[in-house]
């Protein structure tokens, strides 16, 4: 099912959240659209390609994708690259640390001259005159990890940070819901996030951004200033696997 996260009549952010089959890791896929051009975020593996390509065509021609953003190197993020590289002329955007993994996700020749290696400090991507910001999120949980901030929609896409397992809410809109939601996030973060120092560094960056919504790759999103602040504060105070 496609859910419109933002639409100002020109710039749109779309979430696709029911493409994985029973027994597979549930994941969200995202698309940013403007002027019939698109940015695809963490599109997933081969099994999702056919259905996702149909879904995104409702919003923009797949051939007009400009970027495919991979937040990190996990297979549920980008193992289906072959299909997208054949269908489009989009550039792959991934941490410089993980560019050597691209040949494991697709035919090497398909990706030739089509990889944008993101430096550790992050960078901006020009998309139809807007600057999408790639925010460092190293060790959350990947050592080469980035989040994408859309300043038009004021949405921060956080990959695995904020992942929740079978939450009762799809959209966290109040502090009461957030407190109940913590139990669905805590196990993953305690196991997969190595150290709280990475959390504090991310939180210090996140607080400088004007965020209306935080949207992870798995589970529920956080909408509104209070849930967004509560989530950043929670990450800032996490006790992780190694301290």
C-alpha positions, 0 to 999 in steps of 0.5 A: 500500500502506498501512503503519501507522507507529504504533498505540497502540490509539487513535491511529494514523499511516498511510503510503500509498506506492504510489499514483503511477503509473510516470513520475510523481514517487513520493510518500508520503501520510499520515493521522493517525487517532483516534476515527474522525477524521482529519488528511490530510497532503500528499494530492497531485494530482487523479490520487491523489484517487479511490484515496487516498479509498478507502484512507483509508476503511479507517481513518476515514470521509473525511467525518470529516477535520478537517484537510488539512495542506499542508506547502508550495505544490508541486502534488504536495502539494495540487493535488487539493484540489477533491475533498477539499473537496467530500467533507469539511468539513475545514479547509485548513492551510497557511503564511500565505505560500501562502494566495493559492495556494489558488484555483489548487488548487481552486474558490475558493468551496469553500475559503471560510472553510476555510483556516487560515493558519499564521504564520511562527513555527508553531502547534498544531492541536487534534486530538481533544484532542492538540496537533499542532505545526506546526514552521517549516521555511522554505526547506527547500525552500519559503520558506513551509514547515512540518513536522508533529510528532505528539507522541503517535506521536513522528513528525515529518513533514518534507515534502521534507526528507529526500526520497530518489530510488529508495532500496534501503531503505524504512525506515532503522533503523541507522547503517550503512543511513543512511550508505549512504542518504546518496547517495540524498538528497544530489543533491536537497538540494544542488540544492533547499535554498538555504542551510545557515543554514536547515538549521542553524535547523531542526536546532536546533528538531528537537533540542528534540523527542522524535522516534522517527521522521522521515518525508519525503514522498518515499522512505525514513523514519528509525526509531529514535533513532540514525537520527533523530539521524544525519539531523538531524546530516546536515542540520545539516552540509549544504553547499547550493546557495548555501552 
